[in-house]
Amino acid sequence: MAEALDIKYINPFLQATISILEMLGMPGGKVGKPGLAELTFEEDTFLIQVGVTGAMRGQVFFRMTDTSSKSIASTMMMGMPVTELDAMACSALGELGNMILGNTATLFSTQGIIFDITPPVSMHGKKMKLTSDIPAISIPVNINDEEYIRLYICVKENK
């Protein structure tokens, strides 16, 4: 298995996530304790997967519960009620992944680190198990003391 990303490169992912959530009207985001995790999801889960290429390579996953994914999709769609994760809601959530990782890429570029992102892929279901040759760094992002999104950063430096 490949080595996990050096912790010094994690902050731009977190700063971008908090910044985009605040921009969408979800202030007060706080980062929880990071740790290594398996990509196993027993309960109903919505995942956004965005690939990273260039100076770094790998995948970033954003995991949400059904409740938080519908809430975020509604926010992304200017308050339109979202009762199911249909194509429009999935598109809105994919755009969230684009916004966060686009902002992350901008933050890295200020450090002279250039990477690009791939189009987002969304997955929804129960009992999902994904594998990665790069260890997953799992970091919860809480809003109002509840986990809203959990990032799984499976990225390493291209050397």
C-alpha positions as CSV (number, residue, x, y, z in Angstrom):
1,M,0.0,0.0,0.0
2,A,1.2,3.5,-0.8
3,E,2.2,6.0,1.8
4,A,-0.5,8.5,3.0
5,L,-0.3,12.2,2.1
6,D,2.0,14.2,4.5
7,I,-0.2,15.9,7.1
8,K,1.2,19.3,6.1
9,Y,-0.8,19.1,2.8
10,I,-4.2,18.4,4.5
11,N,-5.0,21.9,5.6
12,P,-5.9,23.3,2.1
13,F,-8.5,20.5,1.7
14,L,-10.0,21.5,5.1
15,Q,-9.8,25.3,4.5
16,A,-11.5,24.9,1.2
17,T,-14.3,22.7,2.6
18,I,-15.1,25.2,5.5
19,S,-14.8,28.2,3.1
20,I,-17.2,26.7,0.5
21,L,-19.7,25.7,3.2
22,E,-19.6,29.2,4.7
23,M,-20.1,30.7,1.2
24,L,-23.2,28.5,0.8
25,G,-24.6,29.9,4.1
26,M,-23.5,27.1,6.4
27,P,-21.3,28.9,8.9
28,G,-19.6,27.5,12.0
29,G,-18.0,24.5,10.4
30,K,-15.4,22.9,12.6
31,V,-12.9,20.2,11.7
32,G,-12.9,17.0,13.8
33,K,-10.0,14.7,14.6
34,P,-8.3,13.1,11.6
35,G,-7.4,9.5,11.4
36,L,-6.9,6.6,9.0
37,A,-10.0,4.8,7.9
38,E,-11.4,2.1,5.7
39,L,-13.7,3.1,2.8
40,T,-16.6,1.0,4.2
41,F,-20.1,2.4,4.5
42,E,-22.8,0.3,6.1
43,E,-25.6,2.8,6.4
44,D,-27.3,4.9,3.7
45,T,-24.5,7.0,2.3
46,F,-24.0,9.6,-0.4
47,L,-20.5,9.9,-1.7
48,I,-18.9,12.4,-4.1
49,Q,-15.6,11.2,-5.6
50,V,-13.2,13.6,-7.2
51,G,-9.9,12.6,-8.7
52,V,-6.7,14.6,-8.2
53,T,-3.9,14.6,-10.8
54,G,-0.6,16.5,-11.3
55,A,1.8,17.2,-8.4
56,M,-0.5,14.9,-6.3
57,R,-2.6,12.0,-7.4
58,G,-5.4,10.0,-5.9
59,Q,-9.1,10.5,-4.9
60,V,-11.0,12.6,-2.5
61,F,-14.4,11.4,-1.2
62,F,-17.0,13.5,0.5
63,R,-19.4,11.3,2.6
64,M,-22.8,12.5,3.7
65,T,-25.8,11.0,5.3
66,D,-29.0,11.0,3.3
67,T,-30.3,13.9,5.5
68,S,-27.3,16.1,5.1
69,S,-26.9,15.4,1.4
70,K,-30.5,16.4,0.8
71,S,-30.0,19.5,2.9
72,I,-26.9,20.5,1.0
73,A,-28.5,19.8,-2.3
74,S,-31.4,22.0,-1.4
75,T,-29.0,24.8,-0.4
76,M,-27.1,24.4,-3.7
77,M,-30.4,24.7,-5.5
78,M,-31.3,28.0,-3.9
79,G,-33.6,26.5,-1.3
80,M,-35.6,24.2,-3.6
81,P,-36.9,21.3,-1.5
82,V,-35.1,18.1,-2.1
83,T,-37.0,15.0,-1.0
84,E,-35.0,12.5,-3.1
85,L,-31.5,12.3,-4.5
86,D,-32.5,12.5,-8.1
87,A,-30.3,13.5,-11.1
88,M,-30.6,17.2,-10.3
89,A,-29.7,16.8,-6.6
90,C,-26.8,14.6,-7.6
91,S,-25.6,17.2,-10.1
92,A,-25.8,19.9,-7.4
93,L,-23.8,17.7,-5.0
94,G,-21.2,17.0,-7.7
95,E,-20.8,20.7,-8.1
96,L,-20.1,21.0,-4.4
97,G,-17.2,18.6,-4.9
98,N,-16.0,20.7,-7.9
99,M,-16.2,23.9,-5.8
100,I,-14.3,22.5,-2.8
101,L,-11.5,20.9,-4.8
102,G,-11.3,23.8,-7.2
103,N,-10.8,26.0,-4.2
104,T,-8.3,23.5,-2.8
105,A,-6.3,23.6,-6.1
106,T,-6.2,27.4,-5.8
107,L,-4.9,27.2,-2.3
108,F,-2.2,24.8,-3.3
109,S,-1.2,27.0,-6.3
110,T,-0.3,29.8,-3.9
111,Q,2.3,27.3,-2.5
112,G,3.6,26.5,-6.0
113,I,1.9,23.1,-6.0
114,I,-0.2,22.5,-9.2
115,F,-2.8,19.8,-9.5
116,D,-6.0,19.3,-11.5
117,I,-9.2,17.6,-10.7
118,T,-11.3,15.1,-12.6
119,P,-15.1,15.4,-13.0
120,P,-17.0,14.3,-9.9
121,V,-18.7,10.9,-9.6
122,S,-21.5,10.3,-7.1
123,M,-22.5,7.1,-5.4
124,H,-25.5,6.4,-3.2
125,G,-26.3,3.3,-1.3
126,K,-25.8,0.9,1.6
127,K,-23.0,-1.6,2.4
128,M,-20.5,0.0,0.0
129,K,-16.9,-1.0,0.2
130,L,-14.3,0.9,-1.8
131,T,-10.6,0.2,-2.1
132,S,-7.7,2.5,-2.7
133,D,-4.0,1.8,-3.0
134,I,-3.5,5.0,-1.0
135,P,-4.5,5.0,2.7
136,A,-7.6,7.1,3.4
137,I,-7.2,10.0,5.9
138,S,-10.7,10.5,7.3
139,I,-11.7,13.9,8.7
140,P,-15.2,14.9,9.9
141,V,-16.5,18.4,9.3
142,N,-19.1,19.4,11.8
143,I,-21.7,22.1,11.7
144,N,-23.6,22.9,14.9
145,D,-21.7,20.0,16.6
146,E,-23.1,17.4,14.2
147,E,-21.1,15.7,11.5
148,Y,-22.2,17.1,8.2
149,I,-19.6,15.9,5.8
150,R,-16.6,13.5,6.2
151,L,-13.7,13.8,3.9
152,Y,-11.6,10.8,2.9
153,I,-8.4,12.0,1.4
154,C,-6.7,9.2,-0.6
155,V,-4.0,11.4,-2.2
156,K,-0.2,11.2,-2.3
157,E,2.6,13.3,-3.8
158,N,3.7,12.4,-7.3
159,K,7.5,12.0,-7.0
